[in-house]
Amino acid sequence: MPMPNEAPKARILLVEDEGILALAESRLFEGAGHSVATAGSGEEALKLVREGSYDLILMDIDLGKGMDGGEAARRIREAGGPPVVFLSSHSEETAISKTRGSGAYGFILKGSPDRVLLASARMALELSSALRSLAESESRWASLSRNAADYIVSIAPDGRILFCNRPLGGERGTGPGARFSSFALEESRAAVDSAIERAFAERVFTRQLLRAPGPGSGPIAYEALFGPAGTLGAPEYLTAVLREVVRGSGPSTDEAPRSEERHAVLEATLSSLDFARFRPLVEGLRALTGLQVSILAREDRFLVSTPFARACAAFHRSAPASLALCDAAGRAAQIAEPEPGGPGYVERLCPLGLRDISVPLSVEGIRWGTMFAGQFLFDDDDAAYEGAARRADENGWDASAYRSALSELPRFSRSRMAEIMTLFVSIAGLVSDLAASLYRERMLERPGKT
């Protein structure tokens, strides 16, 4: 496993028809710890790519008779092959015209110093790794969005829907371009619009219960959580998560009002609960494991928390773009549920490469919060280091300081983390049990209850 500041070792295919140059360049990259295979033509390069696995191809543009480097690179790209960096003795304009549309990751002028060749190859490898990680991250979020039991919606400042993972209310329901509140029954629309306006104006997370028409079986009650997203200090849109609470059995159902009452009692219970009493507990967990530990209410309100790791506090959460990714990932974790019969927690890889684990906190089936343990890595991955240089460049961070912060993250074997999470899940259960006990007391104290 590479050390944090060490370049990843790669499998390189060198495509060069001049034997002496191929030998010299092979020795250079092998001396840097990479493994190198060689091909003397575009046709041979295609054959080797089909038969083997490579991280990077260094491709001479002029390969003598037969297929030139530009055409070989185009075919390799169409076949889903590795990134290509061209070796060229031509001027930049000539090289670009010969390789137009090939998807090149860069050009290296033949005769450049060895350090330039090595640095260019490393940059191409880091860019390829970053793009691959981004594609995998986008795929995970797209899958989450499509398969989530809840509705996930983006809302513009004027209340219009920008995106939703599926039409609200069914196949032909409310979608992009419509006002979000039009999804609700008329009696709920003013309150919904007010919650959206408050989330934008005050840059806070707000929760609102609303009722919407059901598919021929009476109204359905939903819990909607609205949260600002986009640029720090000036939200560009809201992200809303809607969870079905009660499905009505007919026009006269009173289940929704009863659900609203239960939520109101739970909210009062949480307001009265002194979460400061849990601070020594979470700080003890932090001291024992190095993990960042927090308890959050559904509206992203921190009830108790230890300090974030420096990689998050000083970097990830300091730039608008990376903060938006952090917030979106946190919101998704707050609706994620553990697999039935599983260990009781959800493990995730955040879009910026850090590991987090969450445990849902519930009272009588109402998800009121989440307990997090996070900002760590497993011993067998280096997710945080993939694309580190790109993130530092995009956000104006000092790359050396950022990598130093990443190196401070705690690392665990998967078996050790499973042991830690057994304790963590038990503690989360105690927190939920305490909230449930106070909630039941308050329910019994309501007028007319004995």
C-alpha positions as a printed NumPy array, in Angstrom:
array([[  0.   ,   0.   ,   0.   ],
       [  1.51 ,   3.373,  -0.969],
       [  2.311,   5.862,   1.74 ],
       [  0.227,   9.075,   1.717],
       [  2.818,  11.185,  -0.113],
       [  4.09 ,   8.417,  -2.384],
       [  3.104,   8.244,  -6.061],
       [  0.932,   5.204,  -6.847],
       [  2.769,   2.551,  -8.838],
       [  1.214,   1.932, -12.232],
       [  1.116,  -0.562, -15.081],
       [  2.267,   1.414, -18.126],
       [  2.088,   0.448, -21.787],
       [  4.767,   2.263, -23.836],
       [  3.984,   2.436, -27.564],
       [  7.16 ,   3.416, -29.412],
       [  8.564,   2.164, -32.757],
       [ 12.137,   3.282, -32.054],
       [ 13.765,   0.508, -30.042],
       [ 16.482,   2.613, -28.379],
       [ 13.964,   5.222, -27.177],
       [ 11.594,   2.509, -25.966],
       [ 14.418,   0.894, -23.958],
       [ 15.496,   4.173, -22.36 ],
       [ 11.956,   5.231, -21.442],
       [ 11.142,   1.76 , -20.071],
       [ 14.169,   1.875, -17.774],
       [ 13.187,   5.371, -16.599],
       [  9.667,   4.358, -15.53 ],
       [ 10.774,   0.994, -14.128],
       [ 13.338,   2.874, -12.053],
       [ 10.468,   4.905, -10.59 ],
       [  8.762,   1.67 ,  -9.512],
       [  6.255,   1.256, -12.353],
       [  5.852,  -1.897, -14.444],
       [  6.26 ,  -1.342, -18.184],
       [  5.198,  -3.287, -21.272],
       [  6.099,  -2.15 , -24.787],
       [  4.477,  -2.203, -28.198],
       [  6.08 ,  -1.177, -31.483],
       [  2.893,  -0.326, -33.405],
       [ -0.679,   0.838, -32.968],
       [ -1.995,  -2.592, -33.925],
       [  0.165,  -4.3  , -31.284],
       [ -0.936,  -1.753, -28.685],
       [ -4.612,  -2.543, -29.353],
       [ -3.883,  -6.258, -29.001],
       [ -2.106,  -5.799, -25.666],
       [ -4.88 ,  -3.551, -24.298],
       [ -7.478,  -6.21 , -25.165],
       [ -5.411,  -8.943, -23.497],
       [ -4.136,  -7.118, -20.42 ],
       [ -4.825,  -4.388, -17.884],
       [ -2.964,  -1.049, -17.859],
       [ -3.273,   2.175, -15.904],
       [ -1.662,   4.459, -18.496],
       [ -0.497,   4.387, -22.108],
       [  2.423,   6.5  , -23.339],
       [  1.835,   6.706, -27.086],
       [  4.206,   7.943, -29.788],
       [  2.167,   9.811, -32.427],
       [  4.263,   8.701, -35.44 ],
       [  4.565,   4.918, -35.485],
       [  5.863,   4.401, -39.011],
       [  3.801,   2.247, -41.359],
       [  0.268,   1.278, -40.391],
       [ -1.911,   2.83 , -37.719],
       [ -0.606,   6.062, -36.201],
       [ -0.79 ,   6.945, -32.514],
       [ -3.843,   9.196, -32.878],
       [ -5.941,   6.467, -34.489],
       [ -4.745,   3.854, -31.981],
       [ -5.686,   6.168, -29.101],
       [ -9.166,   6.75 , -30.55 ],
       [ -9.78 ,   3.001, -30.805],
       [ -8.479,   2.417, -27.289],
       [-10.804,   5.125, -25.944],
       [-13.796,   3.636, -27.811],
       [-12.971,   0.263, -26.241],
       [-12.979,   1.814, -22.747],
       [ -9.212,   1.516, -22.372],
       [ -6.848,   3.417, -20.064],
       [ -5.858,   7.082, -20.482],
       [ -3.326,   7.995, -23.157],
       [ -0.501,  10.555, -22.998],
       [  1.172,  11.301, -26.313],
       [  4.891,  11.449, -26.925],
       [  5.577,  13.879, -29.738],
       [  8.495,  15.431, -31.568],
       [  6.082,  17.799, -33.38 ],
       [  5.006,  21.321, -32.504],
       [  1.924,  21.553, -30.302],
       [ -0.32 ,  22.635, -33.207],
       [  0.702,  19.685, -35.366],
       [  0.318,  17.199, -32.516],
       [ -3.154,  18.463, -31.667],
       [ -4.325,  18.259, -35.301],
       [ -3.072,  14.665, -35.571],
       [ -4.78 ,  13.54 , -32.371],
       [ -8.005,  15.539, -32.473],
       [-10.859,  13.615, -30.857],
       [ -8.574,  11.017, -29.287],
       [ -9.309,  12.091, -25.691],
       [ -5.626,  12.565, -24.843],
       [ -4.645,  13.283, -21.243],
       [ -1.63 ,  15.291, -22.354],
       [  1.413,  15.689, -24.587],
       [  5.073,  15.225, -23.698],
       [  7.722,  16.57 , -26.025],
       [ 10.359,  13.949, -26.826],
       [ 13.707,  14.89 , -25.357],
       [ 12.158,  16.467, -22.261],
       [ 14.053,  15.966, -18.972],
       [ 13.317,  12.756, -17.089],
       [ 11.591,  14.655, -14.269],
       [  9.138,  16.141, -16.799],
       [  8.298,  12.695, -18.198],
       [  7.723,  11.255, -14.711],
       [  5.722,  14.265, -13.494],
       [  3.514,  14.274, -16.604],
       [  2.772,  10.572, -16.231],
       [  1.957,  11.043, -12.548],
       [ -0.416,  13.918, -13.299],
       [ -2.205,  11.825, -15.921],
       [ -2.563,   8.939, -13.463],
       [ -3.963,  11.242, -10.757],
       [ -6.409,  12.832, -13.211],
       [ -7.586,   9.418, -14.404],
       [ -8.029,   8.232, -10.807],
       [ -9.956,  11.399,  -9.894],
       [-12.284,  11.08 , -12.879],
       [-12.864,   7.403, -12.122],
       [-13.65 ,   8.187,  -8.48 ],
       [-16.011,  10.968,  -9.573],
       [-17.808,   8.633, -11.981],
       [-18.136,   5.977,  -9.266],
       [-19.407,   8.593,  -6.793],
       [-21.953,   9.936,  -9.28 ],
       [-23.072,   6.379,  -9.992],
       [-23.569,   5.688,  -6.284],
       [-25.559,   8.902,  -5.789],
       [-27.637,   8.235,  -8.914],
       [-28.395,   4.741,  -7.653],
       [-29.315,   6.071,  -4.219],
       [-31.57 ,   8.677,  -5.796],
       [-33.327,   6.184,  -8.073],
       [-33.777,   3.475,  -5.473],
       [-34.533,   5.575,  -2.38 ],
       [-37.915,   4.94 ,  -0.82 ],
       [-38.159,   8.682,  -0.156],
       [-38.609,  11.491,  -2.643],
       [-35.431,  13.544,  -3.175],
       [-36.135,  16.984,  -4.667],
       [-34.167,  20.139,  -5.563],
       [-36.161,  23.385,  -5.279],
       [-35.353,  26.799,  -6.807],
       [-35.729,  30.078,  -4.838],
       [-39.088,  30.731,  -6.554],
       [-40.428,  27.384,  -5.319],
       [-40.159,  25.526,  -8.643],
       [-38.881,  21.948,  -8.772],
       [-35.474,  21.701, -10.443],
       [-35.01 ,  17.945, -10.006],
       [-36.794,  15.014,  -8.411],
       [-35.795,  11.362,  -8.408],
       [-39.307,  10.484,  -9.576],
       [-42.563,  12.432, -10.084],
       [-44.144,  13.418,  -6.761],
       [-47.307,  11.441,  -6.23 ],
       [-46.782,   8.792,  -8.896],
       [-45.857,   8.254, -12.522],
       [-47.858,  11.238, -13.793],
       [-47.389,  13.389, -10.704],
       [-45.686,  16.712, -10.114],
       [-42.238,  17.092, -11.714],
       [-39.557,  19.627, -12.737],
       [-40.897,  23.074, -13.623],
       [-43.963,  22.883, -11.361],
       [-44.195,  24.612,  -7.993],
       [-43.297,  22.216,  -5.233],
       [-46.284,  23.233,  -3.103],
       [-48.683,  22.288,  -5.932],
       [-48.003,  18.662,  -4.941],
       [-49.727,  19.254,  -1.586],
       [-53.417,  19.592,  -0.771],
       [-54.537,  23.22 ,  -0.917],
       [-54.819,  23.41 ,   2.869],
       [-51.084,  22.586,   3.228],
       [-49.661,  24.835,   0.485],
       [-49.265,  28.065,   2.465],
       [-47.345,  26.291,   5.238],
       [-45.124,  24.516,   2.689],
       [-44.323,  27.777,   0.856],
       [-43.545,  29.413,   4.208],
       [-41.136,  26.588,   5.156],
       [-39.33 ,  26.946,   1.813],
       [-39.058,  30.729,   2.164],
       [-37.677,  30.385,   5.692],
       [-35.085,  27.804,   4.615],
       [-33.834,  30.192,   1.921],
       [-34.027,  33.413,   3.955],
       [-32.5  ,  32.097,   7.187],
       [-30.298,  29.396,   5.621],
       [-31.649,  26.822,   8.067],
       [-33.067,  23.337,   7.835],
       [-36.817,  23.213,   8.323],
       [-39.249,  20.347,   8.639],
       [-42.858,  20.47 ,   7.544],
       [-45.682,  17.94 ,   7.599],
       [-47.887,  18.112,   4.525],
       [-50.75 ,  16.142,   3.036],
       [-51.082,  15.284,  -0.628],
       [-53.704,  13.453,  -2.685],
       [-53.368,   9.687,  -2.636],
       [-54.02 ,   7.343,  -5.559],
       [-57.741,   6.945,  -4.931],
       [-57.36 ,   6.017,  -1.259],
       [-57.528,   9.356,   0.486],
       [-54.721,  11.772,   1.388],
       [-51.189,  10.738,   2.27 ],
       [-49.215,  12.51 ,   4.987],
       [-45.535,  13.261,   4.32 ],
       [-42.722,  14.591,   6.449],
       [-40.632,  17.027,   4.359],
       [-37.126,  18.1  ,   5.387],
       [-35.87 ,  21.215,   3.551],
       [-32.193,  22.189,   3.598],
       [-30.145,  24.881,   1.802],
       [-27.519,  23.829,  -0.743],
       [-25.087,  25.551,  -3.089],
       [-22.874,  28.521,  -2.289],
       [-22.081,  29.348,   1.336],
       [-24.134,  32.304,   2.562],
       [-26.349,  32.418,  -0.534],
       [-28.2  ,  29.12 ,  -1.106],
       [-28.754,  28.44 ,  -4.797],
       [-31.424,  25.817,  -4.199],
       [-32.965,  23.641,  -1.512],
       [-32.698,  19.909,  -1.217],
       [-35.883,  18.354,   0.138],
       [-36.395,  14.79 ,   1.351],
       [-40.003,  13.611,   1.622],
       [-40.897,  10.531,   3.593],
       [-44.38 ,   9.046,   3.629],
       [-45.707,   9.04 ,   7.182],
       [-49.321,   7.866,   6.969],
       [-51.361,   6.685,   4.017],
       [-55.016,   7.571,   4.483],
       [-57.736,   4.913,   4.185],
       [-60.351,   7.337,   2.927],
       [-61.322,  10.982,   2.686],
       [-62.308,  11.174,   6.34 ],
       [-59.202,   9.552,   7.795],
       [-57.817,  11.145,  10.952],
       [-54.5  ,   9.288,  10.881],
       [-52.59 ,  12.275,   9.503],
       [-53.611,  14.604,  12.339],
       [-52.654,  11.89 ,  14.844],
       [-49.288,  11.552,  13.111],
       [-48.794,  15.314,  13.341],
       [-49.575,  15.107,  17.051],
       [-47.   ,  12.347,  17.572],
       [-44.383,  14.415,  15.742],
       [-45.223,  17.478,  17.853],
       [-44.84 ,  15.465,  21.065],
       [-41.539,  14.014,  19.847],
       [-40.252,  17.49 ,  18.943],
       [-41.139,  18.733,  22.442],
       [-39.426,  15.676,  23.932],
       [-36.202,  16.334,  22.041],
       [-36.297,  20.007,  23.019],
       [-36.478,  19.063,  26.685],
       [-33.792,  16.39 ,  26.537],
       [-30.416,  17.617,  27.804],
       [-28.06 ,  16.213,  25.191],
       [-25.112,  17.857,  26.944],
       [-25.147,  14.857,  29.275],
       [-23.885,  12.785,  26.337],
       [-20.854,  15.011,  25.743],
       [-18.484,  13.049,  28.032],
       [-19.605,   9.888,  26.24 ],
       [-18.931,  11.11 ,  22.698],
       [-15.676,  12.747,  23.785],
       [-14.627,   9.447,  25.341],
       [-15.381,   7.654,  22.079],
       [-13.316,  10.262,  20.227],
       [-10.384,   9.824,  22.612],
       [-10.59 ,   6.031,  22.357],
       [-10.887,   5.753,  18.56 ],
       [ -9.914,   9.09 ,  16.968],
       [-13.293,   9.163,  15.21 ],
       [-15.419,  12.3  ,  14.905],
       [-18.656,  11.493,  16.782],
       [-21.926,  13.42 ,  16.67 ],
       [-25.655,  13.132,  17.333],
       [-27.851,  15.039,  14.866],
       [-31.563,  15.743,  14.731],
       [-33.353,  15.248,  11.402],
       [-33.018,  18.895,  10.38 ],
       [-29.2  ,  18.648,  10.539],
       [-29.173,  20.254,  13.992],
       [-26.084,  19.138,  15.932],
       [-27.254,  18.048,  19.384],
       [-23.783,  17.078,  20.557],
       [-20.558,  16.685,  18.613],
       [-16.795,  16.351,  18.856],
       [-14.562,  18.532,  16.619],
       [-14.278,  17.592,  12.964],
       [-11.012,  16.157,  11.661],
       [ -8.701,  18.834,  10.254],
       [ -9.204,  17.541,   6.705],
       [-12.914,  18.362,   7.056],
       [-12.838,  21.482,   9.226],
       [ -9.962,  23.301,   7.528],
       [-10.496,  22.06 ,   3.971],
       [-13.641,  20.151,   2.961],
       [-16.037,  22.389,   4.875],
       [-14.188,  25.615,   4.092],
       [-14.916,  25.768,   0.34 ],
       [-18.445,  26.223,  -1.067],
       [-18.232,  23.419,  -3.637],
       [-16.823,  20.787,  -1.267],
       [-19.15 ,  21.911,   1.54 ],
       [-22.137,  21.357,  -0.75 ],
       [-20.903,  17.79 ,  -1.372],
       [-20.479,  17.247,   2.395],
       [-23.988,  18.516,   3.127],
       [-25.606,  16.451,   0.372],
       [-23.822,  13.325,   1.589],
       [-24.85 ,  14.006,   5.193],
       [-28.474,  14.457,   4.204],
       [-28.444,  11.188,   2.276],
       [-26.981,   9.425,   5.325],
       [-29.851,  10.754,   7.441],
       [-32.392,   8.815,   5.399],
       [-30.275,   5.681,   4.892],
       [-31.461,   2.616,   6.802],
       [-29.36 ,  -0.446,   7.733],
       [-30.01 ,  -3.728,   5.953],
       [-32.59 ,  -5.882,   7.797],
       [-30.768,  -8.455,   9.877],
       [-27.467,  -6.602,   9.406],
       [-25.144,  -5.063,  11.99 ],
       [-27.422,  -2.059,  12.613],
       [-25.416,   0.675,  10.889],
       [-24.753,   2.09 ,   7.418],
       [-21.197,   2.448,   6.131],
       [-20.549,   4.937,   3.335],
       [-17.753,   6.536,   1.356],
       [-18.351,  10.271,   1.141],
       [-17.804,  12.059,  -2.211],
       [-14.509,  13.483,  -0.897],
       [-13.078,  10.058,  -0.063],
       [-13.576,   9.776,   3.705],
       [-15.379,   6.932,   5.457],
       [-18.392,   7.472,   7.73 ],
       [-20.756,   5.226,   9.637],
       [-24.276,   6.179,  10.746],
       [-26.815,   4.637,  13.096],
       [-30.482,   5.721,  12.891],
       [-32.174,   7.035,  16.048],
       [-35.911,   6.302,  16.189],
       [-38.882,   6.424,  18.535],
       [-41.813,   4.116,  17.732],
       [-40.913,   4.039,  14.066],
       [-40.298,   7.822,  13.777],
       [-36.74 ,   8.571,  12.625],
       [-35.767,  11.632,  14.659],
       [-32.006,  11.679,  14.271],
       [-28.735,   9.953,  13.468],
       [-25.595,   9.107,  15.381],
       [-22.414,   9.403,  13.311],
       [-18.887,   8.074,  13.671],
       [-16.7  ,   9.224,  10.866],
       [-13.771,  10.767,   9.061],
       [-11.591,   7.662,   8.919],
       [-10.097,   5.25 ,   6.386],
       [ -9.755,   1.504,   6.228],
       [ -6.253,   0.041,   6.162],
       [ -6.843,  -1.431,   2.715],
       [ -7.958,   1.726,   0.927],
       [ -6.587,   5.143,   0.092],
       [ -9.833,   6.706,  -1.071],
       [ -9.066,  10.116,   0.405],
       [ -5.778,  10.409,  -1.468],
       [ -7.324,   9.721,  -4.876],
       [ -7.835,  13.088,  -6.513],
       [ -6.281,  14.975,  -3.585],
       [ -4.146,  17.111,  -5.896],
       [ -7.144,  17.959,  -8.071],
       [ -9.289,  18.93 ,  -5.057],
       [ -6.509,  21.117,  -3.655],
       [ -6.079,  22.86 ,  -7.002],
       [ -9.816,  23.382,  -7.558],
       [-10.364,  24.882,  -4.103],
       [ -7.132,  26.861,  -3.732],
       [ -5.822,  24.738,  -0.865],
       [ -2.157,  24.264,  -0.094],
       [ -1.628,  20.744,  -1.487],
       [  1.075,  19.823,   1.031],
       [ -1.011,  20.998,   4.021],
       [ -4.068,  19.171,   2.676],
       [ -2.173,  15.898,   2.282],
       [ -0.775,  16.36 ,   5.793],
       [ -4.335,  16.719,   7.12 ],
       [ -5.394,  13.571,   5.267],
       [ -2.486,  11.656,   6.805],
       [ -3.867,  12.465,  10.293],
       [ -7.078,  10.505,   9.672],
       [ -7.461,   7.376,  11.822],
       [ -7.148,   4.074,   9.937],
       [ -8.668,   0.744,  10.928],
       [ -8.845,  -2.798,   9.706],
       [-12.382,  -3.791,   8.781],
       [-12.501,  -6.318,  11.607],
       [-11.41 ,  -3.69 ,  14.149],
       [-14.055,  -1.246,  12.899],
       [-16.73 ,  -3.959,  13.249],
       [-15.703,  -4.336,  16.919],
       [-15.887,  -0.572,  17.477],
       [-19.302,  -0.386,  15.846],
       [-20.72 ,  -3.077,  18.138],
       [-20.105,  -0.649,  21.018],
       [-21.283,   2.33 ,  18.962],
       [-24.609,   0.704,  18.034],
       [-25.213,  -0.176,  21.696],
       [-24.659,   3.441,  22.735],
       [-27.   ,   4.669,  19.994],
       [-29.595,   2.245,  21.334],
       [-29.299,   3.772,  24.818],
       [-29.791,   7.267,  23.37 ],
       [-32.906,   6.129,  21.492],
       [-34.267,   4.32 ,  24.571],
       [-33.916,   7.453,  26.697],
       [-35.748,   9.566,  24.105],
       [-38.45 ,   6.883,  23.771],
       [-39.004,   6.756,  27.532],
       [-39.498,  10.535,  27.795],
       [-41.683,  10.526,  24.677],
       [-44.047,   7.902,  26.15 ],
       [-44.292,   9.892,  29.383],
       [-45.315,  12.987,  27.412],
       [-47.859,  11.022,  25.375],
       [-49.464,   9.832,  28.615],
       [-49.535,  13.388,  29.95 ],
       [-51.752,  14.623,  27.118],
       [-55.277,  15.756,  28.057],
       [-57.649,  12.832,  28.21 ],
       [-54.871,  10.268,  28.708],
       [-54.382,   8.264,  31.851]])
